[in-house]
Every structure is written in C-alpha cells, then in structure tokens.
Amino acid sequence: MSYRNAIDLLTIASRAASARGVTLEEIAEILERDYRTAQRVVAALRERFPELDSFRDEESGKLRWYLPRSAIAPLLTPTPEELAALTLAEEMLKKGAGIDQVQALRSLHAKILALIPIDRSRRIEADEDALLVALGHAARPGPRPVGNEAIDHAISTALKGTSALRIRYRGWKDAKARDRRVAPHGLLLGARRYLVAVDLEKVGGGIQHFRVDAIEDAAVLSESFVRKPGFDLEAHAQRCFASYQQEDAIHDVAWRFDARAAPRAAGFLFHPAQTVEHGEDGTLLVRFRASGLLEMCWHLYMWGDAVEVLSPPELALMVKEHRRSDFASMP
C-alpha cells in the first residue's frame, strides 16, 4: 500500500468511527476522489477491519459505513510531539490566559495519558520528556501584568454561568477603586487582558472594557443576566487594535512602511481585516478600521521613522515628535 493510500485509509477509518459513520459520497468528498475510489476505500477498510458494518440512513436512505471505535483505538494514540505541544501550550497559557484555562488544559493532558495503554504510555511519556528537554519549555519574555487566581476564577465562573459579577475596579482616571455590578460577555487577551462587560448600574449601558489587572476584587453574584442581543465577541474584537477599544473612536487607519521596513511589515498581521498594497517603490501600505489610537502609538514607536501615518490625522499628530531614526533594528 502506498503512503498516500495509507493516509487516506486512516482518515476514512477515523471518520467511520464517528457516531454518524460515513457514506461513499462523503468519502469521495473528503479525499477529493471519484465514486469508484470511494468504493475501493470501503473494500480496503473491510479487508483490514473485519468489524466494519453498515446501516441505512433514515433521512437520506444512503448506506453509511460504521467502524466501532475499539477497532481503531491503537491508531488514536497521541504522539510524543502532540503531548509535548500540550505541555508547551500550558506554559504559554500561564503567561497569558487565566488559571482556569491552564487547569482545563492540564486536566485534558492527564485524561489523554490515562486513556493510553500502560505499556505504551511509559514509552510515550519518556519520549515527550526528551522532546521538552530538547525544545525547552515555552517562554514569553518581557513585562506583563501580574495575574490574580481568585479574580481569574471569578471571571471564568461568571462567564460560564452567565452570572453577574461584582468587581472592585479602579480605572486610570479614578482616585480610588469602587464597586461595580457588571454582566461579563467575554475576555480580550493581549499585552493586557480586558473584561468585556456591561455595567448593570448604567441605564442603557453599552459594552465596556475593564482592565483585568485593575480589578482589585471580584465576586460572582447569584443573579443572572441576559446577554446583549446580537453581541459577537469575535466581531467586537475586530474593531480593536490590540485589546483596547473606544466605542466612539473607530478610525480608518493607513500606514505606509518604507522600502527598508516593508519586508518586515509584510510578515505582520496588524489587524484581522487589514488590506495591503505593495508600491512600485518597494513601500507597503496597510489599511484597516479600528479604535485604540494610544495602543497604535505604542506599536508604531518600535518602527521609528520607517513608517508614516497617512490616516487618521489624530494619530499622525500623536506620533509626529516620536519618530526616531537611530533604532538598530525593527520589530
């Protein structure tokens, strides 16, 4: 059997082990082959897996091929590389997301190991350890806000249960922290984490961002809330540059990187909805629509005088006196 055919067979075997099984038409679509090839794949499956069975789909009337999961269990054993990737992901999450996400990933790792037959798990764990030593544990150098496990846990619990949250919060303009009742709608992760929420004590309150590191205390309340109709966290996040957002300050942004910086800038995704234009003179023009001019300034500073702000004019004015020519390197 060729390498490609073996891969195809394993792919369909895994699909056949799902609760719905798989039809000949679906096999042809998955493999991007014709119907006759799909029939040959089923014949090969029957030869290598005598447990292969079929049943008639009540809705479509089509024949579905089904394989008991126990038949392919040995093929589903994770590789040392996959387990090492989980461990590295845990290390990265410790430095970014909340403790609940770290614990969930750690629990998943343990469950996967528990499902592996003991004779294979010892060898796999040894290989995983060797890989981690070779790769080094994940590291994220540079400054970052210090987290608080109790606050992270309260936010995570409230998000999962659509429960209201009481936070003692000190905004950057506040002389001291004060209590607020909020309805949490999500988290934005970045250099700083922001709780996306509605202030329940504001009439007709809209979506606001609360810096997680500025929350001094948090408690889950017994009251529940109704999420803002039509709110989509992913769409909301796309209106931001980084994780800060001002509802009334979304701008059309255009940055032009000179020929020196263009190759570096081409390797960046500044915004999920950005467009880029390559100039005949080697420059690169990046356009997107977002809020967060201050965070844009922080980023633009790293590029020195290799980037020019074409719009908005407010941002061009903010960076005008801070474009340097003496940086030894660019991001």
C-alpha positions as CSV (number, residue, x, y, z in Angstrom):
1,M,0.0,0.0,0.0
2,S,1.4,3.4,-0.9
3,Y,1.9,6.2,1.7
4,R,-0.9,8.3,0.2
5,N,-3.3,5.3,0.2
6,A,-2.4,4.5,3.8
7,I,-3.1,8.1,4.9
8,D,-6.5,8.0,3.0
9,L,-7.4,4.8,4.7
10,L,-6.6,6.1,8.2
11,T,-8.5,9.3,7.5
12,I,-11.7,7.4,6.5
13,A,-11.3,4.9,9.3
14,S,-11.4,7.7,11.8
15,R,-14.4,9.2,10.1
16,A,-16.2,5.8,10.1
17,A,-15.6,5.5,13.8
18,S,-17.8,8.6,14.4
19,A,-21.4,8.2,15.6
20,R,-22.8,9.0,12.1
21,G,-20.4,6.8,10.2
22,V,-19.6,7.8,6.6
23,T,-21.2,7.4,3.1
24,L,-19.5,6.7,-0.2
25,E,-20.3,10.3,-1.3
26,E,-18.7,11.7,1.8
27,I,-15.6,9.6,1.3
28,A,-15.3,10.9,-2.2
29,E,-15.6,14.5,-1.0
30,I,-13.2,14.1,1.9
31,L,-10.5,12.5,-0.3
32,E,-11.3,14.7,-3.3
33,R,-11.5,11.5,-5.4
34,D,-14.2,9.9,-7.5
35,Y,-17.0,7.5,-6.5
36,R,-15.1,4.4,-7.7
37,T,-12.2,5.3,-5.5
38,A,-14.5,5.6,-2.5
39,Q,-15.8,2.1,-3.2
40,R,-12.2,0.8,-3.3
41,V,-11.5,2.5,0.1
42,V,-14.5,0.8,1.6
43,A,-13.3,-2.6,0.3
44,A,-9.8,-1.9,1.8
45,L,-11.4,-0.9,5.1
46,R,-13.4,-4.2,5.1
47,E,-10.3,-6.2,4.4
48,R,-8.2,-4.6,7.2
49,F,-11.1,-4.0,9.7
50,P,-13.5,-7.0,9.8
51,E,-15.6,-5.1,12.3
52,L,-16.7,-2.7,9.6
53,D,-20.5,-2.6,9.5
54,S,-23.2,-0.6,7.6
55,F,-26.6,0.8,8.3
56,R,-29.2,2.7,6.3
57,D,-29.5,6.5,7.0
58,E,-33.2,7.1,7.8
59,E,-33.1,10.7,6.4
60,S,-31.3,10.2,3.1
61,G,-31.7,6.5,2.6
62,K,-28.0,6.2,1.9
63,L,-25.8,3.5,3.2
64,R,-23.5,4.6,6.0
65,W,-20.4,2.6,6.9
66,Y,-19.6,2.4,10.6
67,L,-16.5,1.2,12.5
68,P,-16.5,0.5,16.2
69,R,-14.1,2.9,18.0
70,S,-12.4,0.0,19.7
71,A,-11.2,-1.2,16.3
72,I,-9.1,1.9,15.7
73,A,-8.2,2.7,19.3
74,P,-4.5,1.8,18.8
75,L,-4.4,4.3,15.8
76,L,-5.7,7.1,18.0
77,T,-2.8,7.1,20.5
78,P,-1.3,10.6,20.6
79,T,2.3,11.1,19.5
80,P,5.0,12.4,21.9
81,E,5.1,15.5,19.7
82,E,1.4,16.1,20.3
83,L,1.7,15.7,24.0
84,A,4.7,17.9,24.1
85,A,2.7,20.6,22.3
86,L,0.0,20.4,25.0
87,T,2.7,20.9,27.7
88,L,4.1,23.9,25.9
89,A,0.6,25.3,25.4
90,E,0.1,25.1,29.2
91,E,3.3,27.1,29.8
92,M,2.2,29.8,27.3
93,L,-1.3,30.0,28.9
94,K,0.2,30.5,32.3
95,K,1.7,33.8,31.0
96,G,-1.4,35.0,29.2
97,A,-4.8,33.5,30.0
98,G,-6.4,32.8,33.4
99,I,-5.7,29.9,35.7
100,D,-8.9,28.2,34.8
101,Q,-7.8,27.7,31.2
102,V,-4.4,26.4,32.4
103,Q,-6.1,23.9,34.7
104,A,-8.5,22.8,31.9
105,L,-5.6,22.1,29.6
106,R,-3.7,20.3,32.3
107,S,-6.8,18.1,33.0
108,L,-7.1,17.3,29.3
109,H,-3.4,16.3,29.2
110,A,-4.0,13.9,32.2
111,K,-7.1,12.4,30.7
112,I,-5.3,11.6,27.4
113,L,-2.5,9.9,29.3
114,A,-5.0,7.9,31.3
115,L,-6.6,6.5,28.1
116,I,-3.3,5.2,26.7
117,P,-2.5,1.6,27.5
118,I,0.1,1.4,30.2
119,D,2.8,-0.4,28.1
120,R,2.7,2.4,25.5
121,S,2.2,5.3,27.9
122,R,5.5,4.8,29.6
123,R,7.4,5.0,26.3
124,I,5.4,7.9,25.1
125,E,5.9,9.9,28.3
126,A,9.6,9.2,28.1
127,D,9.7,10.5,24.5
128,E,7.7,13.5,25.5
129,D,10.1,14.4,28.3
130,A,13.0,14.1,25.9
131,L,11.3,16.4,23.4
132,L,10.6,19.0,26.0
133,V,14.2,19.0,27.1
134,A,15.3,19.4,23.5
135,L,12.8,22.1,22.8
136,G,12.9,23.9,26.1
137,H,9.8,25.0,27.9
138,A,7.8,27.8,26.3
139,A,8.9,31.3,27.4
140,R,7.4,34.7,27.0
141,P,10.0,37.3,27.8
142,G,9.1,40.9,28.5
143,P,6.9,42.8,31.0
144,R,3.3,41.7,31.6
145,P,0.7,42.4,34.3
146,V,0.7,40.1,37.3
147,G,-2.4,37.8,37.5
148,N,-4.7,37.0,40.4
149,E,-6.0,33.5,40.6
150,A,-9.1,34.4,42.7
151,I,-10.1,37.1,40.2
152,D,-9.4,35.0,37.2
153,H,-11.6,32.2,38.7
154,A,-14.5,34.5,39.5
155,I,-14.5,35.9,35.9
156,S,-14.3,32.4,34.4
157,T,-17.2,31.2,36.6
158,A,-19.4,34.2,35.8
159,L,-18.7,33.8,32.0
160,K,-19.6,30.1,32.1
161,G,-22.8,30.6,34.1
162,T,-24.0,34.0,32.6
163,S,-23.9,35.2,36.2
164,A,-23.5,38.9,37.2
165,L,-20.2,39.9,38.7
166,R,-19.3,42.4,41.3
167,I,-15.9,43.9,40.7
168,R,-13.9,46.5,42.7
169,Y,-12.4,48.4,39.9
170,R,-10.0,51.4,39.6
171,G,-9.9,53.0,36.2
172,W,-6.9,55.1,35.3
173,K,-8.9,58.3,35.9
174,D,-10.3,57.1,39.3
175,A,-8.7,58.3,42.6
176,K,-9.7,55.1,44.3
177,A,-11.4,51.8,43.4
178,R,-15.2,51.5,43.5
179,D,-17.6,48.6,43.3
180,R,-19.5,47.9,40.1
181,R,-22.0,45.3,39.1
182,V,-21.3,44.0,35.6
183,A,-22.5,41.5,33.1
184,P,-19.4,39.8,31.6
185,H,-19.6,39.0,27.9
186,G,-16.0,37.8,27.3
187,L,-12.3,38.4,27.6
188,L,-9.8,40.1,25.2
189,L,-6.3,38.7,25.5
190,G,-3.2,40.7,24.7
191,A,-0.4,42.5,26.4
192,R,-3.2,43.4,28.8
193,R,-6.4,41.5,29.4
194,Y,-9.7,43.2,29.3
195,L,-13.0,42.0,30.6
196,V,-15.7,42.8,28.1
197,A,-18.9,43.6,30.1
198,V,-22.0,45.8,30.5
199,D,-22.2,48.0,33.6
200,L,-25.6,46.9,35.1
201,E,-26.0,50.1,37.0
202,K,-25.9,52.3,33.9
203,V,-29.2,52.8,32.2
204,G,-28.9,51.6,28.6
205,G,-25.3,50.7,29.3
206,G,-23.2,49.6,26.3
207,I,-20.3,47.2,26.1
208,Q,-17.3,48.4,28.1
209,H,-13.7,47.2,28.7
210,F,-12.3,46.7,32.2
211,R,-8.6,46.1,32.6
212,V,-8.3,42.8,34.5
213,D,-5.1,43.9,36.2
214,A,-7.1,47.0,37.6
215,I,-9.7,44.8,39.2
216,E,-8.8,44.6,42.9
217,D,-11.5,42.1,43.9
218,A,-14.3,40.1,42.1
219,A,-17.2,38.0,43.3
220,V,-19.8,36.0,41.4
221,L,-23.4,37.2,42.2
222,S,-26.4,34.9,42.5
223,E,-28.3,37.0,39.8
224,S,-28.1,36.1,36.2
225,F,-28.3,38.4,33.2
226,V,-29.4,38.3,29.5
227,R,-26.5,38.8,27.1
228,K,-26.7,41.8,24.8
229,P,-28.7,40.7,21.7
230,G,-26.6,40.1,18.7
231,F,-23.3,40.6,20.5
232,D,-20.4,38.7,18.9
233,L,-17.1,38.7,20.7
234,E,-15.1,37.9,17.6
235,A,-16.7,40.7,15.6
236,H,-16.3,43.1,18.6
237,A,-12.6,42.2,18.8
238,Q,-12.0,43.1,15.2
239,R,-12.9,46.7,16.0
240,C,-9.9,47.0,18.2
241,F,-6.2,47.5,17.7
242,A,-4.8,45.2,20.3
243,S,-7.3,44.9,23.2
244,Y,-8.4,48.5,23.9
245,Q,-11.5,49.9,22.3
246,Q,-13.4,53.2,22.4
247,E,-16.9,52.8,21.0
248,D,-17.0,56.4,19.7
249,A,-13.4,56.4,18.3
250,I,-13.2,53.9,15.4
251,H,-10.9,55.2,12.6
252,D,-9.9,54.4,9.1
253,V,-6.2,53.7,9.5
254,A,-3.5,53.8,6.8
255,W,0.2,53.2,7.5
256,R,2.9,53.3,4.8
257,F,6.1,51.4,5.6
258,D,9.2,52.5,3.6
259,A,11.2,50.1,1.5
260,R,13.6,49.2,4.4
261,A,10.7,48.2,6.6
262,A,8.3,46.7,4.0
263,P,9.7,43.1,4.1
264,R,9.4,43.1,7.9
265,A,6.0,44.7,7.9
266,A,4.7,42.2,5.4
267,G,5.2,39.5,8.0
268,F,2.9,41.2,10.5
269,L,-0.9,40.9,10.8
270,F,-1.7,44.3,12.3
271,H,-5.4,43.7,12.1
272,P,-7.6,40.7,11.1
273,A,-9.4,42.7,8.4
274,Q,-6.4,44.6,7.1
275,T,-5.6,45.1,3.4
276,V,-2.1,45.6,2.0
277,E,-0.8,47.3,-1.2
278,H,2.7,46.9,-2.5
279,G,4.1,50.0,-4.1
280,E,6.4,50.0,-7.1
281,D,9.0,51.8,-5.0
282,G,9.1,48.9,-2.5
283,T,6.9,50.5,0.1
284,L,4.0,48.7,1.8
285,L,0.6,50.4,2.5
286,V,-1.5,48.8,5.3
287,R,-5.1,49.8,5.8
288,F,-7.7,48.7,8.4
289,R,-10.5,50.1,10.5
290,A,-10.2,50.1,14.3
291,S,-10.1,52.0,17.6
292,G,-7.2,52.3,20.1
293,L,-5.0,55.1,18.9
294,L,-2.9,55.0,22.1
295,E,-2.0,51.3,21.6
296,M,-1.3,52.1,17.9
297,C,1.2,54.7,19.1
298,W,2.9,52.2,21.4
299,H,3.4,49.8,18.4
300,L,4.4,52.4,15.9
301,Y,7.1,53.7,18.1
302,M,9.0,50.5,17.5
303,W,9.2,51.2,13.8
304,G,11.0,54.6,14.3
305,D,10.8,56.7,11.2
306,A,10.3,53.7,8.9
307,V,6.6,54.1,9.0
308,E,4.4,57.1,8.1
309,V,0.8,57.5,9.3
310,L,-1.4,58.6,6.5
311,S,-4.6,58.5,8.5
312,P,-6.2,59.3,10.8
313,P,-4.7,62.8,11.3
314,E,-5.1,62.5,15.1
315,L,-2.7,59.5,15.1
316,A,-0.3,61.2,12.7
317,L,-0.1,64.1,15.2
318,M,0.4,61.8,18.2
319,V,3.5,60.1,16.6
320,K,4.9,63.1,14.8
321,E,7.5,64.0,17.5
322,H,8.4,60.4,18.3
323,R,9.7,59.0,15.0
324,R,13.3,58.0,15.6
325,S,16.0,57.2,13.0
326,D,18.6,55.7,15.4
327,F,17.0,52.3,16.2
328,A,19.4,49.5,15.4
329,S,16.7,47.1,14.3
330,M,13.0,47.0,13.5
331,P,10.3,44.6,15.0
